[in-house]
Amino acid sequence: MTNQNNKKKVLIIQGNPDSSSFCDALAKSYKEGALRANADLKEIFVREIEFDPNLPFGYKNKVELEQGLIESQELIQWANHLVFVYPTWWGTMPALLKGFIDKVFLPGFGFQYRKGSVWWDKLLKGKSARLIVTMDTPPWYYRLLYGRPGHNAMKKSTLEFCGVKPVKISSIGPVKHSKKSKRISWLKQVQKLGEKIA
């Protein structure tokens, strides 16, 4: 019998605005695998949160967060493994997910600059992450020609900047025109990741 204190706390953050997308099927597969591994699992569907993604003054002025974003921060604090599922649009993430990150990973929550210093404190240490990212471009092409801009933004400039490490990435694609057999194969791969909480 698994000790409740040893349970992995997994948070799946679904960042695709389209509820009929392949991202939802991938998130569901990861969830099924993680539940088989007896993980304690919670989910955030960014599209279901009512919030203004715009930061009119950047981080100069403190903003009042919408309730759904406050709850999202609490879930991120609770989790020790974050799973982001989203598509690649124009080389990076959808605007909805970008707005969510802008308003959730705030100074004082995700990181904190030190007074009079160029250095900062990483406030989300002790957490790991998995990015499950769909694309219509072949992953090798996205890597070699474009340099993986969306992956780098999420892994290096956001999550690792806040102390989340390791951050592993699954590039799923090209999804467009993919055969049913290939999609089933991707779903099985993601389910195995869930079973390993990886």
C-alpha positions as CSV (number, residue, x, y, z in Angstrom):
1,M,0.0,0.0,0.0
2,T,1.4,3.4,-1.0
3,N,2.1,5.9,1.7
4,Q,-0.1,9.0,1.2
5,N,2.9,11.2,2.0
6,N,4.9,9.7,-0.8
7,K,2.3,10.3,-3.4
8,K,3.4,12.4,-6.4
9,K,1.4,15.6,-6.7
10,V,0.8,16.1,-10.4
11,L,-0.9,19.2,-11.9
12,I,-1.9,19.1,-15.6
13,I,-2.2,22.6,-17.1
14,Q,-4.1,22.4,-20.4
15,G,-3.3,25.4,-22.4
16,N,-5.1,24.9,-25.7
17,P,-8.2,27.2,-26.2
18,D,-9.9,24.5,-28.3
19,S,-11.7,21.9,-26.3
20,S,-11.9,19.5,-29.3
21,S,-8.1,19.5,-29.9
22,F,-5.7,16.6,-29.8
23,C,-4.1,18.3,-26.8
24,D,-7.2,17.3,-24.7
25,A,-6.7,13.6,-25.7
26,L,-3.0,13.8,-24.8
27,A,-3.8,15.4,-21.5
28,K,-6.4,12.7,-20.8
29,S,-3.8,9.9,-21.7
30,Y,-1.2,11.4,-19.3
31,K,-3.8,11.6,-16.6
32,E,-4.8,8.0,-17.0
33,G,-1.2,6.9,-16.8
34,A,-0.5,9.1,-13.7
35,L,-3.6,7.8,-11.9
36,R,-2.4,4.2,-12.6
37,A,0.8,5.2,-10.8
38,N,-1.4,6.3,-7.9
39,A,-0.5,10.0,-8.3
40,D,-2.5,12.7,-6.5
41,L,-3.7,14.6,-9.6
42,K,-5.4,17.9,-10.3
43,E,-6.1,19.9,-13.5
44,I,-6.3,23.4,-14.8
45,F,-8.1,24.2,-18.0
46,V,-6.8,27.7,-18.9
47,R,-9.7,28.2,-21.3
48,E,-12.2,27.8,-18.5
49,I,-10.7,30.6,-16.3
50,E,-12.2,34.1,-16.7
51,F,-9.3,36.5,-16.7
52,D,-7.8,39.4,-18.6
53,P,-4.5,38.2,-20.0
54,N,-3.2,41.7,-20.5
55,L,-0.7,43.4,-18.2
56,P,-1.1,47.1,-19.0
57,F,1.8,48.2,-16.9
58,G,4.0,45.1,-17.1
59,Y,5.3,44.2,-13.6
60,K,5.8,47.8,-12.5
61,N,2.4,48.0,-10.7
62,K,0.8,45.3,-8.7
63,V,-2.3,43.8,-10.3
64,E,-5.4,42.3,-8.6
65,L,-5.6,38.7,-9.8
66,E,-8.9,37.1,-10.8
67,Q,-10.0,34.3,-8.5
68,G,-9.2,31.6,-11.0
69,L,-5.6,32.8,-11.2
70,I,-5.3,32.8,-7.5
71,E,-6.5,29.3,-7.4
72,S,-4.1,28.4,-10.1
73,Q,-1.2,29.7,-8.0
74,E,-2.3,27.7,-5.1
75,L,-2.4,24.5,-7.3
76,I,1.1,25.2,-8.6
77,Q,2.4,25.7,-5.1
78,W,0.7,22.4,-4.1
79,A,2.1,20.3,-7.0
80,N,5.6,18.9,-7.2
81,H,5.3,17.9,-10.9
82,L,3.8,20.3,-13.5
83,V,2.5,19.0,-16.9
84,F,1.8,21.6,-19.6
85,V,-0.1,20.5,-22.6
86,Y,-0.5,23.0,-25.5
87,P,0.0,23.5,-29.2
88,T,2.6,25.4,-31.1
89,W,1.2,28.5,-32.9
90,W,3.5,30.7,-34.8
91,G,6.5,29.0,-33.3
92,T,5.4,29.3,-29.7
93,M,2.4,29.0,-27.4
94,P,-1.1,30.3,-27.8
95,A,-1.8,33.9,-26.5
96,L,-4.2,32.5,-23.9
97,L,-1.5,30.4,-22.2
98,K,1.1,33.3,-22.6
99,G,-1.4,35.6,-20.8
100,F,-1.9,33.0,-18.1
101,I,1.9,32.7,-17.5
102,D,2.3,36.5,-17.5
103,K,-0.2,36.9,-14.7
104,V,0.4,33.7,-12.7
105,F,4.2,33.6,-12.6
106,L,4.5,37.0,-11.0
107,P,7.4,38.5,-9.0
108,G,6.9,37.2,-5.5
109,F,5.4,34.0,-6.7
110,G,7.6,32.5,-9.4
111,F,10.7,34.6,-8.7
112,Q,12.0,37.6,-6.9
113,Y,14.7,40.0,-8.0
114,R,17.2,40.9,-5.2
115,K,17.3,44.6,-4.3
116,G,20.2,46.4,-6.0
117,S,21.3,43.2,-7.8
118,V,20.9,41.6,-11.3
119,W,20.4,38.3,-9.6
120,W,17.1,36.8,-8.5
121,D,15.6,34.1,-6.2
122,K,13.9,31.1,-7.8
123,L,10.7,30.6,-5.8
124,L,9.5,27.4,-7.4
125,K,12.5,25.1,-6.6
126,G,11.7,21.5,-5.8
127,K,9.3,21.1,-8.7
128,S,9.8,19.3,-12.0
129,A,7.9,19.7,-15.3
130,R,6.9,18.0,-18.5
131,L,5.9,19.9,-21.6
132,I,3.7,18.0,-24.1
133,V,3.6,20.2,-27.1
134,T,1.8,19.5,-30.4
135,M,2.9,21.0,-33.7
136,D,2.1,20.7,-37.4
137,T,5.8,21.1,-38.2
138,P,8.0,18.0,-37.9
139,P,9.9,18.3,-34.6
140,W,13.3,17.9,-36.3
141,Y,12.5,20.8,-38.6
142,Y,11.3,22.9,-35.6
143,R,14.5,22.2,-33.8
144,L,17.0,22.6,-36.7
145,L,15.5,25.5,-38.7
146,Y,13.8,27.5,-35.9
147,G,15.9,26.6,-32.8
148,R,12.8,25.6,-30.8
149,P,11.7,29.1,-29.7
150,G,8.6,28.0,-27.9
151,H,10.4,25.2,-26.1
152,N,13.2,27.5,-25.0
153,A,10.8,30.2,-23.8
154,M,8.9,27.7,-21.6
155,K,11.8,25.6,-20.4
156,K,14.6,28.1,-20.0
157,S,13.1,31.6,-19.8
158,T,10.1,30.7,-17.6
159,L,10.2,27.4,-15.7
160,E,13.9,27.1,-15.1
161,F,14.1,30.8,-14.4
162,C,11.6,30.2,-11.5
163,G,13.6,27.1,-10.3
164,V,11.5,24.3,-11.8
165,K,14.0,21.6,-12.8
166,P,14.3,19.3,-14.6
167,V,12.0,20.3,-17.5
168,K,11.5,17.6,-20.1
169,I,9.8,18.1,-23.4
170,S,7.7,15.8,-25.6
171,S,7.3,17.2,-29.2
172,I,4.2,15.7,-30.8
173,G,4.0,16.2,-34.5
174,P,3.3,16.7,-37.3
175,V,-0.3,16.4,-36.1
176,K,-1.9,17.8,-39.2
177,H,-2.8,15.0,-41.7
178,S,-1.5,12.4,-39.2
179,K,-3.0,8.9,-39.4
180,K,-5.2,7.5,-36.7
181,S,-2.5,4.8,-36.0
182,K,0.1,7.5,-35.4
183,R,-2.2,9.4,-33.0
184,I,-2.9,6.2,-31.1
185,S,0.9,5.7,-30.8
186,W,1.4,9.2,-29.4
187,L,-1.4,8.7,-26.9
188,K,0.2,5.4,-25.7
189,Q,3.6,7.2,-25.4
190,V,2.1,9.9,-23.3
191,Q,0.2,7.5,-21.1
192,K,3.5,5.7,-20.3
193,L,5.0,9.1,-19.3
194,G,2.1,9.5,-16.9
195,E,2.7,6.0,-15.5
196,K,6.3,7.1,-14.8
197,I,5.3,10.6,-13.6
198,A,7.9,11.8,-16.1
